[in-house]
């Protein structure tokens, strides 16, 4: 696996000589830089997924165009990155994307009430390692509590998304409550929603990040086999 930095983009590549399985483009949330997603990027790259994390989420289409068209191309958005990706997909403007993964999706333009830095940390993550990291770098304090463009939240957005969607949402998300997220995903023609026990807003980087990353890989593996996302593993029964 190799790591490259270029123009506010961090790329993690598949380990040689393992062939590429898919390209994943990560769009950070409010106040976040691409470096926040190092843990996710490394983990997915180890499974032969090439990951580009973008400081500037408006470059998503550019990186989709650069990716290998013979392999699936997936956009992962967190917080504002999720809302932006959904908005583009609804408008038919994510050329080349085969699926969306939306984490901690906001469902309204108005921001949650502002908190101090300790309160923001609590809202973002309960993972001690991640809290320590974003206390030092990677996050601009306070931006999580800024409003988002109203156009991203047109009620028709979820109904117009033709791509398959995987939603990841913390059950303890105080920025975007799970109940409102459930209603949003229910309006998407092809969506699956995974709620994560105890997780706050930054579900990709919380204490359950390994479980969440595994859920992402399972979705990607199903996508590689076809757009119908047929199951690969089945739970036959629960053992006593």
BALOBA-1460 file (C-alpha; in Angstrom, 3 decimals):
// residues 240
<rec num="1" residu="x" x="0.000" y="0.000" z="0.000"/>
<rec num="2" residu="x" x="1.297" y="3.465" z="-0.833"/>
<rec num="3" residu="x" x="0.277" y="6.887" z="0.400"/>
<rec num="4" residu="x" x="0.420" y="10.016" z="-1.734"/>
<rec num="5" residu="x" x="-0.391" y="13.681" z="-1.074"/>
<rec num="6" residu="x" x="-1.240" y="15.991" z="-3.960"/>
<rec num="7" residu="x" x="-3.182" y="19.268" z="-4.057"/>
<rec num="8" residu="x" x="-5.055" y="18.680" z="-0.777"/>
<rec num="9" residu="x" x="-5.804" y="15.092" z="-1.784"/>
<rec num="10" residu="x" x="-4.617" y="12.031" z="0.119"/>
<rec num="11" residu="x" x="-4.514" y="8.745" z="-1.765"/>
<rec num="12" residu="x" x="-4.075" y="5.253" z="-0.387"/>
<rec num="13" residu="x" x="-3.392" y="2.627" z="-3.065"/>
<rec num="14" residu="x" x="-3.830" y="-1.107" z="-3.176"/>
<rec num="15" residu="x" x="-0.760" y="-3.212" z="-2.199"/>
<rec num="16" residu="x" x="1.253" y="-4.586" z="-5.099"/>
<rec num="17" residu="x" x="0.763" y="-6.985" z="-6.838"/>
<rec num="18" residu="x" x="-2.890" y="-7.251" z="-5.757"/>
<rec num="19" residu="x" x="-5.146" y="-5.936" z="-8.560"/>
<rec num="20" residu="x" x="-7.423" y="-2.987" z="-7.942"/>
<rec num="21" residu="x" x="-10.936" y="-3.917" z="-6.811"/>
<rec num="22" residu="x" x="-12.636" y="-0.482" z="-6.934"/>
<rec num="23" residu="x" x="-12.029" y="3.227" z="-6.462"/>
<rec num="24" residu="x" x="-13.453" y="5.027" z="-3.443"/>
<rec num="25" residu="x" x="-13.659" y="8.819" z="-3.212"/>
<rec num="26" residu="x" x="-14.137" y="10.255" z="0.288"/>
<rec num="27" residu="x" x="-15.772" y="13.658" z="0.791"/>
<rec num="28" residu="x" x="-15.170" y="15.010" z="4.322"/>
<rec num="29" residu="x" x="-17.696" y="16.795" z="6.476"/>
<rec num="30" residu="x" x="-17.850" y="20.286" z="7.904"/>
<rec num="31" residu="x" x="-14.554" y="21.474" z="9.320"/>
<rec num="32" residu="x" x="-12.724" y="18.281" z="8.344"/>
<rec num="33" residu="x" x="-9.631" y="17.790" z="6.216"/>
<rec num="34" residu="x" x="-8.818" y="14.677" z="4.210"/>
<rec num="35" residu="x" x="-6.355" y="13.540" z="6.887"/>
<rec num="36" residu="x" x="-9.251" y="12.726" z="9.227"/>
<rec num="37" residu="x" x="-9.923" y="9.641" z="7.083"/>
<rec num="38" residu="x" x="-6.474" y="8.075" z="7.247"/>
<rec num="39" residu="x" x="-7.656" y="5.123" z="9.330"/>
<rec num="40" residu="x" x="-10.477" y="4.320" z="6.908"/>
<rec num="41" residu="x" x="-8.268" y="4.892" z="3.864"/>
<rec num="42" residu="x" x="-5.559" y="2.534" z="5.065"/>
<rec num="43" residu="x" x="-8.033" y="-0.179" z="5.973"/>
<rec num="44" residu="x" x="-9.838" y="-0.101" z="2.619"/>
<rec num="45" residu="x" x="-6.548" y="0.094" z="0.705"/>
<rec num="46" residu="x" x="-5.332" y="-3.057" z="2.436"/>
<rec num="47" residu="x" x="-8.322" y="-4.796" z="0.844"/>
<rec num="48" residu="x" x="-7.227" y="-3.494" z="-2.596"/>
<rec num="49" residu="x" x="-9.558" y="-0.502" z="-2.823"/>
<rec num="50" residu="x" x="-7.906" y="2.716" z="-4.017"/>
<rec num="51" residu="x" x="-9.042" y="5.573" z="-1.796"/>
<rec num="52" residu="x" x="-8.865" y="9.299" z="-2.570"/>
<rec num="53" residu="x" x="-9.830" y="11.630" z="0.303"/>
<rec num="54" residu="x" x="-10.469" y="15.172" z="-0.957"/>
<rec num="55" residu="x" x="-10.161" y="18.382" z="1.023"/>
<rec num="56" residu="x" x="-12.237" y="20.030" z="-1.723"/>
<rec num="57" residu="x" x="-15.394" y="17.966" z="-2.132"/>
<rec num="58" residu="x" x="-16.255" y="19.805" z="-5.377"/>
<rec num="59" residu="x" x="-13.520" y="17.761" z="-7.087"/>
<rec num="60" residu="x" x="-15.510" y="14.538" z="-6.762"/>
<rec num="61" residu="x" x="-16.499" y="14.396" z="-10.433"/>
<rec num="62" residu="x" x="-12.898" y="15.061" z="-11.484"/>
<rec num="63" residu="x" x="-11.668" y="12.039" z="-9.546"/>
<rec num="64" residu="x" x="-14.506" y="9.845" z="-10.767"/>
<rec num="65" residu="x" x="-13.404" y="10.640" z="-14.319"/>
<rec num="66" residu="x" x="-9.802" y="9.689" z="-13.512"/>
<rec num="67" residu="x" x="-10.704" y="6.335" z="-11.961"/>
<rec num="68" residu="x" x="-10.538" y="2.998" z="-13.787"/>
<rec num="69" residu="x" x="-13.921" y="2.699" z="-15.564"/>
<rec num="70" residu="x" x="-13.652" y="-1.099" z="-15.586"/>
<rec num="71" residu="x" x="-13.899" y="-1.190" z="-11.771"/>
<rec num="72" residu="x" x="-16.683" y="0.139" z="-9.538"/>
<rec num="73" residu="x" x="-16.422" y="3.789" z="-8.554"/>
<rec num="74" residu="x" x="-17.992" y="4.745" z="-5.235"/>
<rec num="75" residu="x" x="-18.387" y="8.048" z="-3.404"/>
<rec num="76" residu="x" x="-18.318" y="8.032" z="0.396"/>
<rec num="77" residu="x" x="-19.558" y="11.240" z="1.981"/>
<rec num="78" residu="x" x="-19.577" y="12.159" z="5.650"/>
<rec num="79" residu="x" x="-21.773" y="14.911" z="7.125"/>
<rec num="80" residu="x" x="-21.763" y="17.754" z="4.556"/>
<rec num="81" residu="x" x="-19.887" y="15.473" z="2.163"/>
<rec num="82" residu="x" x="-22.814" y="13.054" z="2.357"/>
<rec num="83" residu="x" x="-25.419" y="15.755" z="1.723"/>
<rec num="84" residu="x" x="-23.383" y="17.147" z="-1.179"/>
<rec num="85" residu="x" x="-22.943" y="13.710" z="-2.758"/>
<rec num="86" residu="x" x="-26.670" y="13.007" z="-2.464"/>
<rec num="87" residu="x" x="-27.473" y="16.388" z="-4.030"/>
<rec num="88" residu="x" x="-25.160" y="15.691" z="-6.998"/>
<rec num="89" residu="x" x="-26.525" y="12.186" z="-7.470"/>
<rec num="90" residu="x" x="-30.121" y="13.446" z="-7.453"/>
<rec num="91" residu="x" x="-29.194" y="15.979" z="-10.127"/>
<rec num="92" residu="x" x="-27.528" y="13.293" z="-12.260"/>
<rec num="93" residu="x" x="-24.191" y="15.079" z="-11.815"/>
<rec num="94" residu="x" x="-22.059" y="12.259" z="-10.388"/>
<rec num="95" residu="x" x="-20.912" y="10.944" z="-13.751"/>
<rec num="96" residu="x" x="-19.197" y="7.583" z="-13.405"/>
<rec num="97" residu="x" x="-20.326" y="6.789" z="-9.861"/>
<rec num="98" residu="x" x="-21.747" y="3.318" z="-9.293"/>
<rec num="99" residu="x" x="-22.933" y="3.786" z="-5.707"/>
<rec num="100" residu="x" x="-23.027" y="6.146" z="-2.725"/>
<rec num="101" residu="x" x="-22.093" y="5.508" z="0.892"/>
<rec num="102" residu="x" x="-23.475" y="8.243" z="3.148"/>
<rec num="103" residu="x" x="-22.302" y="8.563" z="6.752"/>
<rec num="104" residu="x" x="-23.873" y="10.847" z="9.353"/>
<rec num="105" residu="x" x="-26.098" y="12.390" z="6.698"/>
<rec num="106" residu="x" x="-27.609" y="15.761" z="7.721"/>
<rec num="107" residu="x" x="-31.253" y="16.014" z="6.739"/>
<rec num="108" residu="x" x="-31.734" y="19.779" z="7.164"/>
<rec num="109" residu="x" x="-29.817" y="22.866" z="6.113"/>
<rec num="110" residu="x" x="-29.973" y="24.470" z="9.549"/>
<rec num="111" residu="x" x="-27.077" y="23.525" z="11.789"/>
<rec num="112" residu="x" x="-27.367" y="22.077" z="15.274"/>
<rec num="113" residu="x" x="-26.872" y="24.578" z="18.129"/>
<rec num="114" residu="x" x="-23.226" y="25.523" z="18.595"/>
<rec num="115" residu="x" x="-21.161" y="23.892" z="21.339"/>
<rec num="116" residu="x" x="-17.745" y="24.570" z="22.814"/>
<rec num="117" residu="x" x="-14.814" y="22.418" z="21.719"/>
<rec num="118" residu="x" x="-15.412" y="19.731" z="24.340"/>
<rec num="119" residu="x" x="-19.048" y="19.590" z="23.319"/>
<rec num="120" residu="x" x="-18.052" y="19.374" z="19.671"/>
<rec num="121" residu="x" x="-15.712" y="16.487" z="20.421"/>
<rec num="122" residu="x" x="-18.555" y="14.695" z="22.194"/>
<rec num="123" residu="x" x="-20.813" y="15.277" z="19.199"/>
<rec num="124" residu="x" x="-18.197" y="14.029" z="16.742"/>
<rec num="125" residu="x" x="-16.752" y="10.900" z="18.353"/>
<rec num="126" residu="x" x="-16.306" y="8.923" z="21.534"/>
<rec num="127" residu="x" x="-13.135" y="7.197" z="20.266"/>
<rec num="128" residu="x" x="-10.204" y="8.348" z="22.460"/>
<rec num="129" residu="x" x="-7.698" y="7.900" z="19.643"/>
<rec num="130" residu="x" x="-9.732" y="9.918" z="17.174"/>
<rec num="131" residu="x" x="-10.558" y="12.609" z="19.740"/>
<rec num="132" residu="x" x="-6.844" y="13.029" z="20.401"/>
<rec num="133" residu="x" x="-6.034" y="13.259" z="16.734"/>
<rec num="134" residu="x" x="-8.645" y="15.848" z="15.799"/>
<rec num="135" residu="x" x="-7.719" y="17.886" z="18.876"/>
<rec num="136" residu="x" x="-4.263" y="18.283" z="17.321"/>
<rec num="137" residu="x" x="-5.042" y="18.530" z="13.607"/>
<rec num="138" residu="x" x="-7.502" y="17.787" z="10.840"/>
<rec num="139" residu="x" x="-10.546" y="19.693" z="12.138"/>
<rec num="140" residu="x" x="-11.466" y="23.377" z="12.155"/>
<rec num="141" residu="x" x="-13.369" y="23.906" z="15.421"/>
<rec num="142" residu="x" x="-16.879" y="25.278" z="15.183"/>
<rec num="143" residu="x" x="-17.549" y="24.602" z="11.503"/>
<rec num="144" residu="x" x="-19.697" y="21.588" z="12.349"/>
<rec num="145" residu="x" x="-22.290" y="24.103" z="13.565"/>
<rec num="146" residu="x" x="-22.601" y="26.067" z="10.319"/>
<rec num="147" residu="x" x="-25.624" y="25.940" z="8.005"/>
<rec num="148" residu="x" x="-25.547" y="24.063" z="4.701"/>
<rec num="149" residu="x" x="-26.978" y="25.105" z="1.305"/>
<rec num="150" residu="x" x="-30.754" y="24.813" z="1.259"/>
<rec num="151" residu="x" x="-30.699" y="23.361" z="-2.283"/>
<rec num="152" residu="x" x="-29.084" y="20.193" z="-0.931"/>
<rec num="153" residu="x" x="-32.217" y="19.498" z="1.100"/>
<rec num="154" residu="x" x="-34.961" y="19.740" z="-1.481"/>
<rec num="155" residu="x" x="-37.501" y="17.059" z="-0.415"/>
<rec num="156" residu="x" x="-37.195" y="15.513" z="-3.885"/>
<rec num="157" residu="x" x="-33.479" y="14.748" z="-3.492"/>
<rec num="158" residu="x" x="-33.806" y="11.235" z="-2.032"/>
<rec num="159" residu="x" x="-36.513" y="10.234" z="-4.515"/>
<rec num="160" residu="x" x="-34.298" y="11.171" z="-7.479"/>
<rec num="161" residu="x" x="-31.207" y="9.150" z="-6.528"/>
<rec num="162" residu="x" x="-30.940" y="6.276" z="-8.997"/>
<rec num="163" residu="x" x="-27.699" y="4.864" z="-7.575"/>
<rec num="164" residu="x" x="-27.652" y="2.206" z="-4.868"/>
<rec num="165" residu="x" x="-27.052" y="3.822" z="-1.481"/>
<rec num="166" residu="x" x="-25.613" y="2.520" z="1.764"/>
<rec num="167" residu="x" x="-26.394" y="4.690" z="4.773"/>
<rec num="168" residu="x" x="-24.296" y="4.545" z="7.959"/>
<rec num="169" residu="x" x="-25.691" y="6.422" z="10.942"/>
<rec num="170" residu="x" x="-24.920" y="6.555" z="14.640"/>
<rec num="171" residu="x" x="-27.774" y="5.727" z="16.979"/>
<rec num="172" residu="x" x="-26.468" y="8.437" z="19.327"/>
<rec num="173" residu="x" x="-26.058" y="11.094" z="16.613"/>
<rec num="174" residu="x" x="-26.943" y="14.431" z="18.206"/>
<rec num="175" residu="x" x="-26.234" y="16.448" z="15.048"/>
<rec num="176" residu="x" x="-28.490" y="14.507" z="12.687"/>
<rec num="177" residu="x" x="-30.957" y="12.364" z="14.670"/>
<rec num="178" residu="x" x="-31.429" y="8.821" z="13.422"/>
<rec num="179" residu="x" x="-35.222" y="9.111" z="13.176"/>
<rec num="180" residu="x" x="-35.057" y="11.877" z="10.588"/>
<rec num="181" residu="x" x="-32.349" y="10.011" z="8.698"/>
<rec num="182" residu="x" x="-34.553" y="6.912" z="8.577"/>
<rec num="183" residu="x" x="-37.298" y="8.924" z="6.896"/>
<rec num="184" residu="x" x="-34.847" y="10.304" z="4.323"/>
<rec num="185" residu="x" x="-33.489" y="6.856" z="3.395"/>
<rec num="186" residu="x" x="-37.001" y="5.430" z="3.189"/>
<rec num="187" residu="x" x="-37.606" y="7.761" z="0.221"/>
<rec num="188" residu="x" x="-34.533" y="6.542" z="-1.721"/>
<rec num="189" residu="x" x="-35.474" y="3.929" z="-4.343"/>
<rec num="190" residu="x" x="-32.464" y="1.685" z="-3.604"/>
<rec num="191" residu="x" x="-31.105" y="2.259" z="-0.115"/>
<rec num="192" residu="x" x="-29.868" y="0.228" z="2.827"/>
<rec num="193" residu="x" x="-29.396" y="1.858" z="6.218"/>
<rec num="194" residu="x" x="-27.114" y="0.538" z="8.959"/>
<rec num="195" residu="x" x="-27.475" y="2.161" z="12.379"/>
<rec num="196" residu="x" x="-24.532" y="1.774" z="14.750"/>
<rec num="197" residu="x" x="-25.068" y="1.278" z="18.469"/>
<rec num="198" residu="x" x="-23.656" y="4.057" z="20.645"/>
<rec num="199" residu="x" x="-22.092" y="5.949" z="17.756"/>
<rec num="200" residu="x" x="-22.349" y="9.760" z="17.576"/>
<rec num="201" residu="x" x="-22.123" y="11.840" z="14.391"/>
<rec num="202" residu="x" x="-18.780" y="10.774" z="12.917"/>
<rec num="203" residu="x" x="-19.775" y="7.153" z="12.510"/>
<rec num="204" residu="x" x="-16.785" y="6.384" z="10.259"/>
<rec num="205" residu="x" x="-14.333" y="7.355" z="12.988"/>
<rec num="206" residu="x" x="-15.944" y="6.258" z="16.216"/>
<rec num="207" residu="x" x="-14.983" y="3.384" z="18.526"/>
<rec num="208" residu="x" x="-16.843" y="0.998" z="16.226"/>
<rec num="209" residu="x" x="-14.808" y="2.098" z="13.185"/>
<rec num="210" residu="x" x="-13.703" y="-1.484" z="12.484"/>
<rec num="211" residu="x" x="-17.294" y="-2.722" z="12.313"/>
<rec num="212" residu="x" x="-18.284" y="0.226" z="10.129"/>
<rec num="213" residu="x" x="-15.329" y="-0.334" z="7.777"/>
<rec num="214" residu="x" x="-16.255" y="-4.013" z="7.554"/>
<rec num="215" residu="x" x="-19.807" y="-2.997" z="6.590"/>
<rec num="216" residu="x" x="-18.364" y="-0.762" z="3.878"/>
<rec num="217" residu="x" x="-16.233" y="-3.605" z="2.513"/>
<rec num="218" residu="x" x="-19.205" y="-5.989" z="2.479"/>
<rec num="219" residu="x" x="-21.187" y="-3.437" z="0.464"/>
<rec num="220" residu="x" x="-18.277" y="-2.883" z="-1.950"/>
<rec num="221" residu="x" x="-17.805" y="-6.602" z="-2.464"/>
<rec num="222" residu="x" x="-21.482" y="-7.040" z="-3.298"/>
<rec num="223" residu="x" x="-21.296" y="-4.104" z="-5.704"/>
<rec num="224" residu="x" x="-18.372" y="-5.690" z="-7.512"/>
<rec num="225" residu="x" x="-20.552" y="-8.709" z="-8.294"/>
<rec num="226" residu="x" x="-23.311" y="-6.630" z="-9.846"/>
<rec num="227" residu="x" x="-25.573" y="-3.622" z="-9.470"/>
<rec num="228" residu="x" x="-28.304" y="-5.783" z="-7.958"/>
<rec num="229" residu="x" x="-26.141" y="-6.058" z="-4.789"/>
<rec num="230" residu="x" x="-26.995" y="-9.697" z="-4.237"/>
<rec num="231" residu="x" x="-26.043" y="-10.961" z="-0.765"/>
<rec num="232" residu="x" x="-22.803" y="-12.890" z="-0.383"/>
<rec num="233" residu="x" x="-23.042" y="-14.116" z="3.189"/>
<rec num="234" residu="x" x="-26.269" y="-15.368" z="4.752"/>
<rec num="235" residu="x" x="-27.147" y="-15.805" z="8.411"/>
<rec num="236" residu="x" x="-28.758" y="-19.243" z="8.466"/>
<rec num="237" residu="x" x="-29.776" y="-19.254" z="12.102"/>
<rec num="238" residu="x" x="-28.808" y="-17.854" z="15.461"/>
<rec num="239" residu="x" x="-26.888" y="-20.361" z="17.552"/>
<rec num="240" residu="x" x="-27.822" y="-20.809" z="21.235"/>
